[in-house]
Amino acid sequence: LRENGAFDVVGKIPAILRKKLFRSKGPMPDQIALGTLGRYYVHFVDGSFFFYGPPAMSKTLIHGNKQKQRRGKDRNRGKRGEVSVVSVAFGKKLDDFFIVRSDGSWESNGSLPAGLDGLMEDRKGRADLLWVALGANDEWCVRSKHGRVWWEGVSVEADEALADILAEDGENELKFIDFGKDDTYFLLHK
């Protein structure tokens, strides 16, 4: 997915997803998440979205894309801002997903990898996440809005790449990582 909304597809994607993405009219996608078992989530620049996933995901996405929050020091005052879904990750089983909203809040469903579950408990539900990535083999990576990054279960190669990027004393920034099959990954950094 490119900044201008253009995208490329390699391999086979579900027919309904292909139909929604390759249409002659309509808004461009600004977020695409693919998972195993045919799961996907696509968000468009006009705020619309569609997905295929477990039933629990429907309620979370609808709530996440319409929830309102108060901004400012005094949460009882100030302009209401719209909160939207900014990150969707699919885990190993059909019911496993993790959703992050623009205010840093998050919601998960199903079985999280043990290390990720422990991290979320240790952080006491802190609402400061930027994104979460899950892999089909229990790989995971989390980035907070403050730049902190945690990961576990990744291949040796991905572990070394993440460590190298984050060891650059702030010169490099991890933008995103996505996990594929057989220890493959896609890493975007500055």
C-alpha positions, 0 to 999 in steps of 0.5 A: 500500500503506497501513500497515495492509496495505490497498492500491489497484490502478489498471490491469491486474495479472496474474490470479494476482497479483490472485487472491493479493491479493484473497482472503478469508482470509490475511495482508495484504501489507507489501511489493509491487514491480511491474516491466515484463514482468509481474514482481512480488514480494509479501511478507506480514506472516507472512513468506510471499511470492510472485513472478514473475520470472527463475529466478535471483530464486527462489534469491536470494529464498529465501536472502534470506528465511531467511539467518541472521546473527550480531549484535553486535560479535563476529560469532561470539557473540550471538543469531542474527537473521533477515534478510529481503528489504526491497526488490525492484526490477526493471530493464529486461530480464527478468533485471534485478533488485536485492534488498536485505536487512534487514541492508543486504546486497544482490544484483543480477542482470542488467545494472545501469545503468552509474552504479549499477554504478559506485556499487556498485563504488566502495562496495566491496559495502558492506552498508548499503543501505536500498532500491534503485529501478530504472526501465525506462529505466535510472533508479535511486535508492539510499538507504543506512541512513545517509541518503545518497541517490544517483540517476541517469537520472531525468527533469529533474522527478524530479531537481529534486524529489529535490534539493529534498527532500534540500536541506532540511538534514535536515528532509525525508527521502526514504522511497522513489521508484518509477519508471513509464513515460514519466518518471513517478515516485512519490515518498514523503517526510517 
